[in-house]
Amino acid sequence: MVSKQEQTPRDSTDVAPKDASTVILIRDTAAGATASGIEVFLLRRVKGMAFAGGMTVFPGGGVDPSDAEAEVDWAGPSVDWWAGRFSTDAARAKALVCAAVRETFEECGVLLAGPSADTVVADTSRYAQARTQLEKRELSFSDFLKRENLVLRADLLRPWANWITPVGEGRRYDTRFFVAAAPQGQIADGATSEAEEVQWQSPAAALAHWQGGGSILLPPTWSQLTALSAFGSVADVLAAEPEIPVILPTLITGEEQLRVEFPGQDGYYEAGPHPWASRD
């Protein structure tokens, strides 16, 4: 471990972080499985991507300007409630929630919206063309929902965490994490240009896979999986009301390899240096 005296930022140039939303989709383990609990939906990003290429992550991405301007039918907690939970203003909170629902649909085909305030779409395959248009930014999410007469179901989301990419990185994001139960009948898939592989795994299995070198997890993903491994059901997760401190890890360099310091990091480094630690 690098001593405090040796710790220095990797790059003194600070890039302002861009707002982003990430949704942790969860479901209860199927009846008859060898172990009970929850499963999370994970995707491995395509190698060579500018940010987190080759990493295993949850669905999500940057807030688009259209998210802030979206005029949508809204069901669930008010924008002001979301602003309070994420310690931000109403306009930003609205954009973050809209981005969360939009990005989840784009990246894995799960749509947290329905024909009314108390229903949810059962099958999203009919919206495949619109999904492609959304991903290519040929269609705004607001226009899509209006055209299909859909209500955004903000009540299906729960606020979960807030991480900011360390100072010194070339691309930085101020990411709000949400959790949501996968709607019954909908199928999460990997039909996106950004995913190389997708799968459902229990948090414990995902962590074991990472521990064995089968995946690369950045600190925020590892931390959320670690926290979720303590829950026995989707209902338990949705009932939780976690505190949401802003976590800004410290990017440091020493004589050997790159390192990120963050709260609760000890288990992250038990296996030794990580694959991203020797990048230029």
C-alpha positions as a printed NumPy array, in Angstrom:
array([[  0.   ,   0.   ,   0.   ],
       [  1.311,   3.428,  -0.898],
       [  1.964,   5.624,   2.125],
       [  0.115,   8.9  ,   2.58 ],
       [  3.339,  10.798,   1.969],
       [  3.77 ,   9.128,  -1.442],
       [  0.219,   9.651,  -2.643],
       [ -0.099,  12.121,  -5.493],
       [ -2.871,  12.798,  -8.006],
       [ -2.33 ,  11.041, -11.338],
       [ -3.043,  14.266, -13.189],
       [ -3.354,  17.736, -11.709],
       [ -5.756,  18.793, -14.462],
       [ -9.33 ,  18.549, -13.229],
       [-12.069,  17.705, -15.724],
       [-15.548,  18.729, -14.608],
       [-17.701,  15.631, -14.022],
       [-20.751,  15.056, -16.209],
       [-24.011,  13.936, -14.642],
       [-24.828,  10.264, -15.165],
       [-27.414,   7.732, -14.021],
       [-26.93 ,   4.022, -13.39 ],
       [-29.692,   1.529, -12.627],
       [-29.073,  -1.679, -10.718],
       [-31.767,  -4.053, -11.964],
       [-32.605,  -6.77 ,  -9.457],
       [-34.845,  -9.811,  -9.297],
       [-35.505, -12.582,  -6.794],
       [-33.662, -15.834,  -7.391],
       [-35.89 , -18.301,  -9.223],
       [-37.736, -20.896,  -7.173],
       [-35.803, -24.134,  -6.962],
       [-32.398, -22.476,  -7.277],
       [-29.612, -23.791,  -5.097],
       [-29.552, -20.572,  -3.082],
       [-32.182, -17.931,  -2.337],
       [-31.647, -14.202,  -2.526],
       [-31.433, -11.699,  -5.349],
       [-29.761, -11.489,  -8.724],
       [-28.458,  -8.373, -10.47 ],
       [-28.208,  -7.651, -14.171],
       [-24.642,  -7.004, -15.34 ],
       [-23.119,  -6.215, -18.702],
       [-19.518,  -6.276, -19.86 ],
       [-18.752,  -3.212, -21.912],
       [-17.13 ,  -3.542, -25.298],
       [-13.341,  -3.328, -25.135],
       [-11.88 ,  -0.144, -26.532],
       [-14.705,   2.1  , -25.346],
       [-13.525,   5.474, -24.124],
       [-14.86 ,   4.878, -20.607],
       [-14.784,   1.569, -18.715],
       [-14.08 ,  -0.507, -21.825],
       [-14.025,  -4.216, -20.96 ],
       [-15.39 ,  -3.563, -17.474],
       [-18.437,  -5.272, -15.971],
       [-21.022,  -2.656, -15.023],
       [-24.712,  -1.957, -14.453],
       [-26.805,  -0.33 , -17.214],
       [-26.449,   3.428, -17.347],
       [-24.832,   6.424, -18.972],
       [-24.528,  10.162, -19.17 ],
       [-27.436,  12.554, -18.808],
       [-28.481,  13.94 , -22.181],
       [-29.595,  17.589, -22.596],
       [-32.974,  16.259, -23.712],
       [-33.43 ,  14.583, -20.313],
       [-33.514,  17.969, -18.614],
       [-36.029,  19.304, -21.129],
       [-38.268,  16.227, -21.126],
       [-41.982,  16.783, -20.642],
       [-43.384,  13.433, -19.553],
       [-46.311,  11.996, -17.627],
       [-44.78 ,  11.111, -14.279],
       [-45.881,   8.578, -11.659],
       [-44.269,   8.304,  -8.259],
       [-42.305,  10.534,  -5.891],
       [-42.114,  14.157,  -6.958],
       [-39.08 ,  15.727,  -8.54 ],
       [-38.549,  17.633,  -5.286],
       [-38.429,  14.343,  -3.354],
       [-35.744,  13.021,  -5.685],
       [-33.845,  16.298,  -5.36 ],
       [-33.833,  15.895,  -1.584],
       [-32.622,  12.297,  -1.668],
       [-29.805,  13.111,  -4.072],
       [-28.951,  16.49 ,  -2.516],
       [-29.454,  18.463,  -5.694],
       [-31.956,  20.818,  -7.314],
       [-35.245,  19.819,  -8.933],
       [-34.166,  20.362, -12.54 ],
       [-31.131,  18.156, -12.117],
       [-33.111,  15.5  , -10.264],
       [-35.658,  15.329, -13.076],
       [-32.891,  14.913, -15.668],
       [-31.246,  12.156, -13.592],
       [-34.468,  10.148, -13.247],
       [-35.327,  10.539, -16.934],
       [-31.792,   9.483, -17.869],
       [-32.044,   6.45 , -15.587],
       [-35.199,   5.198, -17.303],
       [-33.964,   6.068, -20.8  ],
       [-30.519,   4.487, -20.406],
       [-31.967,   1.31 , -18.922],
       [-34.253,   0.937, -21.938],
       [-31.459,   1.688, -24.402],
       [-28.9  ,  -0.636, -22.844],
       [-30.961,  -3.691, -21.927],
       [-34.496,  -3.205, -23.232],
       [-36.133,  -2.834, -19.811],
       [-38.663,  -0.003, -19.819],
       [-39.844,   1.45 , -16.511],
       [-42.992,   2.948, -17.988],
       [-46.558,   1.895, -18.618],
       [-49.89 ,   2.886, -20.16 ],
       [-51.024,   4.274, -16.793],
       [-49.618,   5.313, -13.424],
       [-50.14 ,   1.845, -11.982],
       [-49.182,  -0.385, -14.912],
       [-45.943,  -1.256, -16.666],
       [-45.228,  -2.444, -20.19 ],
       [-45.208,  -6.254, -20.274],
       [-43.282,  -6.711, -23.53 ],
       [-40.893,  -4.119, -24.958],
       [-40.119,  -5.897, -28.235],
       [-42.642,  -3.737, -30.091],
       [-40.431,  -0.725, -29.317],
       [-37.24 ,  -2.19 , -30.82 ],
       [-37.008,   0.408, -33.588],
       [-37.572,   3.262, -31.169],
       [-34.897,   1.831, -28.882],
       [-32.374,   1.968, -31.726],
       [-33.417,   5.534, -32.545],
       [-33.005,   6.546, -28.928],
       [-29.525,   5.051, -28.766],
       [-28.535,   6.925, -31.931],
       [-30.109,  10.134, -30.57 ],
       [-32.519,  10.233, -33.513],
       [-35.478,  10.319, -31.109],
       [-35.884,  11.991, -27.736],
       [-37.145,   9.969, -24.806],
       [-39.869,  12.515, -24.177],
       [-41.177,  12.227, -27.738],
       [-41.052,   8.435, -27.518],
       [-43.152,   8.323, -24.347],
       [-45.646,  10.824, -25.744],
       [-46.008,   8.955, -29.028],
       [-46.671,   5.666, -27.236],
       [-48.864,   7.246, -24.512],
       [-46.626,   5.942, -21.749],
       [-46.21 ,   7.158, -18.181],
       [-42.7  ,   7.257, -16.673],
       [-42.781,   5.095, -13.53 ],
       [-40.411,   6.915, -11.185],
       [-41.977,   4.946,  -8.338],
       [-40.279,   1.789,  -9.617],
       [-36.876,   3.333,  -8.879],
       [-35.147,   3.788,  -5.54 ],
       [-32.17 ,   6.112,  -4.867],
       [-29.117,   4.116,  -3.873],
       [-25.697,   5.826,  -4.088],
       [-23.676,   8.723,  -5.504],
       [-20.113,   8.304,  -6.795],
       [-17.928,  10.786,  -8.637],
       [-15.051,   9.704, -10.885],
       [-11.729,  10.673,  -9.244],
       [ -9.953,  13.892, -10.118],
       [ -7.226,  13.112, -12.623],
       [ -9.276,  10.935, -14.953],
       [ -9.773,  12.163, -18.513],
       [-13.503,  11.38 , -18.381],
       [-15.381,  12.038, -15.181],
       [-18.968,  11.384, -14.12 ],
       [-21.086,  12.405, -11.168],
       [-23.16 ,   9.23 , -11.092],
       [-26.353,   8.62 ,  -9.183],
       [-27.102,   4.936,  -8.649],
       [-30.697,   3.689,  -8.565],
       [-32.128,   0.243,  -7.873],
       [-35.216,  -1.16 ,  -9.578],
       [-36.958,  -4.511,  -9.721],
       [-37.057,  -5.944, -13.222],
       [-40.706,  -5.695, -14.374],
       [-42.475,  -9.022, -14.729],
       [-42.624, -10.177, -18.336],
       [-39.845,  -7.939, -19.596],
       [-36.567,  -9.493, -20.719],
       [-33.254,  -7.756, -20.06 ],
       [-30.971,  -8.342, -23.029],
       [-27.63 ,  -7.381, -24.532],
       [-28.966,  -5.88 , -27.76 ],
       [-26.87 ,  -2.735, -27.566],
       [-23.697,  -1.637, -29.298],
       [-22.061,  -1.059, -25.919],
       [-22.383,  -4.579, -24.471],
       [-20.155,  -7.54 , -25.233],
       [-21.887,  -9.89 , -22.789],
       [-24.768,  -9.704, -20.308],
       [-25.937, -11.954, -17.496],
       [-27.908, -12.195, -14.288],
       [-25.842, -13.145, -11.243],
       [-26.246, -13.075,  -7.506],
       [-24.059, -10.384,  -5.936],
       [-22.018, -13.115,  -4.238],
       [-21.493, -14.98 ,  -7.518],
       [-20.538, -11.781,  -9.319],
       [-17.992, -10.98 ,  -6.617],
       [-16.606, -14.527,  -6.71 ],
       [-16.312, -14.323, -10.499],
       [-14.374, -11.065, -10.121],
       [-12.227, -12.506,  -7.332],
       [-11.233, -15.334,  -9.655],
       [-10.196, -12.955, -12.406],
       [-13.248, -13.534, -14.578],
       [-14.312,  -9.897, -14.681],
       [-13.08 ,  -6.383, -14.001],
       [-15.062,  -4.34 , -11.492],
       [-14.417,  -0.674, -10.841],
       [-14.778,   0.465,  -7.204],
       [-18.395,   1.741,  -7.471],
       [-19.639,  -1.504,  -9.032],
       [-17.758,  -3.637,  -6.501],
       [-19.116,  -1.521,  -3.645],
       [-22.749,  -1.824,  -4.774],
       [-22.454,  -5.591,  -5.244],
       [-20.9  ,  -5.88 ,  -1.799],
       [-23.739,  -3.879,  -0.229],
       [-26.444,  -5.823,  -2.086],
       [-25.002,  -9.176,  -1.019],
       [-26.45 ,  -8.519,   2.449],
       [-30.073,  -8.498,   1.206],
       [-32.235, -11.591,   0.996],
       [-34.98 , -10.387,  -1.343],
       [-35.99 ,  -7.677,  -3.778],
       [-38.568,  -6.485,  -1.253],
       [-35.822,  -5.968,   1.317],
       [-33.763,  -3.908,  -1.117],
       [-36.7  ,  -1.735,  -2.161],
       [-37.636,  -1.133,   1.465],
       [-34.143,   0.073,   2.364],
       [-33.496,   3.782,   2.786],
       [-29.704,   4.071,   2.549],
       [-27.841,   7.235,   3.331],
       [-26.381,   8.634,   0.133],
       [-23.109,  10.442,   0.823],
       [-21.166,  11.809,  -2.117],
       [-18.205,   9.489,  -2.609],
       [-15.227,  10.989,  -4.42 ],
       [-12.418,   8.398,  -4.516],
       [ -8.826,   9.554,  -4.612],
       [ -6.73 ,   8.568,  -7.605],
       [ -3.107,   8.14 ,  -6.523],
       [  0.161,   6.965,  -7.989],
       [  3.163,   5.532,  -6.22 ],
       [  6.334,   3.825,  -7.25 ],
       [  4.471,   0.767,  -8.529],
       [  0.891,   0.994,  -9.811],
       [ -2.149,   3.189, -10.05 ],
       [ -4.501,   2.971,  -7.082],
       [ -7.897,   4.34 ,  -6.1  ],
       [ -8.724,   4.95 ,  -2.453],
       [-12.366,   4.972,  -1.339],
       [-14.479,   4.175,   1.756],
       [-14.65 ,   0.454,   2.536],
       [-11.875,  -0.397,   0.096],
       [-10.095,  -3.135,   2.047],
       [-11.839,  -6.088,   0.428],
       [-11.279,  -4.619,  -3.014],
       [ -7.534,  -4.972,  -2.751],
       [ -7.34 ,  -8.375,  -1.063],
       [ -6.571, -10.047,  -4.384],
       [ -3.776,  -7.602,  -5.153],
       [ -3.399,  -5.076,  -8.005],
       [ -6.244,  -4.812, -10.482],
       [ -6.039,  -5.147, -14.293],
       [ -6.587,  -1.419, -14.749],
       [ -3.802,  -0.504, -12.308],
       [ -0.967,  -0.574, -14.866],
       [ -2.619,   1.495, -17.609],
       [ -0.694,   4.422, -19.028]])
